[in-house]
Amino acid sequence: MNKSLFLSALGICAASFAFAQKPEKVDTTLISKIKKEGFERSQVMDIMSMLTDVHGPRLTNSPGYAKAADYVKTTLTAWGLQNAHFDTWDEEFGRGWSIKKFSLQNLGPVYTSVIAYPKAWSPGIKGTVQADVVYLDVTKEADLEKYKGKLKGKIVLFDKPVETTATFTADGTRFTDSELLEMANAGPVAGGQGGFRMPTGGSNLPFAKWEFLQKEGALAVLEPSPLTRQQDGTLLVSAATIPYASNVPFTERVRAQSANAPKILPQIVVASEHYNRMVRQLQKGQLIKSELTYEVEFTNAAPGFNVIAEIPGTDLKDEVVMIGAHLDSWHAGTGATDNASGSAVMMEAMRIIKSLGISPRRTIRIGLWSGEEQGLIGSRNYVKRVLGQRLDKTAPFDSIKLTPAGEKFSVYFNMDNGTGKYRGIYLQSNEGARSVFRAWLQPFEKLGASTITYQNTGGTDHQSFDAIGLPGFQFIQDPIEYRTRTHHTSMDLYDKTIEADLKHNAVMTAAFAWLAANRDELFPRK
């Protein structure tokens, strides 16, 4: 074929393709109303304060989570949403846990109020106790013998000091134009989507140390806050350690919240600078006497539960558009950027939609999940019960059985990357969604949100939907301080959230949900 004929044929093909692709309708008048409501009459920061200052933290199955969930359900109902309810899992999560009283201070060689916080589901102690501190300085199991008979009733420094360095870069950042361009130009990653792989093997020394301390009758174990980024008194705290030998498969290990969890020692994370100082003091022959108060409350093991509510649709009410975020958090802060910010944005988006005074064609549903921090448990359980599941356990993962509700499900949008402003959206390898998102992003281009990337992002609840072939998406968000300061730390507080960004996100979420609910067709699937 000569060049002119080829170009003519190419033009005909392109024109045919363009004709076949139905233009995406965008109701700019309605989006203007959404913007006006969301930017001028926002309630997102009041919701944020309620979820953090009043009902934070929100550890899964804890009394704090239950109070937050009740606030969410009551508030959504007051706004006029329907069918607001607690969505109980069909599996047990484990025990609830909360701190009643905690303090740690060194009385000598010089007085120090120690920056520290207990691990979740760690047992407490009775009353206030004074005890000597010992540094467990071992590099091999044989080294433990020199501590035999010397640890009963002692507070033990479990690990080596953490290397700390000066910070020469800002904690808070936004995506640059060049970074967004790189994301927009990204293609599929070789080797498929990948996923989390459980570690195998490893040294048995940590297990031997835990077993030794248990047998010797140590009072409590102190560990330094991990990772260099958690400096300046910031603590990274999660669940208590259940010690296992390295050859025990992870699928056979009991979690700290489980009703049948074995007896463990009280476990406390200490700010790296304070931990390092204690080690240096002991190495110089100083004696450290500490005073510890640590009281906790366990509640009975029970299934977890999510919070669900909806705005019913009209002619396509049996089809569902869903937005969501995880409501649970870790416990050293108040779970502000992880993830009261996402929960507040989703609640505010529903409020904005309800304020329009008109009903969407499809039902718009909000899901605020629990157990995300323990492995997306709440959203996975909901998807399995309501929408469908994979029947196979190995690649190519092509045996999916959807429920009737799953067949009519349209799309899910999630927020869980901190307080940062939406800058676009991850396609999650769903190329059919590109043209839809391109049209939907146009009203937000001047606000800095226009990037579409083929890349995937993981580690949060949209994956539960994506795993069974249903469209599930996470927005691209400016990093701010999420990875450098607030993610799972004691600094995850209301003050670290940005009002302008959360307003922007709520407006975009409301717009995307409304547009999806009023399309002529279900959202494109992979």
LINMOSUL-V516298 format. One record per run of one state. SS is the DSSP state (@ for helix, = for strand, . for the rest). FROM is the first residue (numbers start at 1). TO is the last residue. If there is no record, write none. Layout:
BEGIN
SS | FROM | TO
SS | FROM | TO
END
This chain:
BEGIN
. | 1 | 2
@ | 3 | 20
. | 21 | 27
@ | 28 | 40
. | 41 | 43
@ | 44 | 54
. | 55 | 62
@ | 63 | 78
. | 79 | 81
= | 82 | 108
. | 109 | 111
= | 112 | 113
. | 114 | 115
= | 116 | 118
. | 119 | 119
= | 120 | 120
. | 121 | 127
= | 128 | 135
. | 136 | 140
@ | 141 | 147
. | 148 | 154
= | 155 | 157
. | 158 | 172
= | 173 | 173
. | 174 | 176
@ | 177 | 185
. | 186 | 204
@ | 205 | 216
. | 217 | 219
= | 220 | 224
. | 225 | 235
= | 236 | 236
. | 237 | 238
= | 239 | 239
. | 240 | 249
@ | 250 | 252
. | 253 | 265
= | 266 | 270
. | 271 | 271
@ | 272 | 283
. | 284 | 288
= | 289 | 311
. | 312 | 315
= | 316 | 326
. | 327 | 335
@ | 336 | 355
. | 356 | 361
= | 362 | 369
. | 370 | 371
@ | 372 | 374
. | 375 | 376
@ | 377 | 387
= | 388 | 390
. | 391 | 399
= | 400 | 402
. | 403 | 403
@ | 404 | 407
. | 408 | 408
= | 409 | 414
. | 415 | 421
= | 422 | 426
. | 427 | 430
@ | 431 | 447
. | 448 | 450
= | 451 | 453
. | 454 | 461
@ | 462 | 466
. | 467 | 471
= | 472 | 477
. | 478 | 479
= | 480 | 480
. | 481 | 481
@ | 482 | 486
. | 487 | 488
= | 489 | 489
. | 490 | 493
@ | 494 | 496
. | 497 | 498
@ | 499 | 517
. | 518 | 526
END
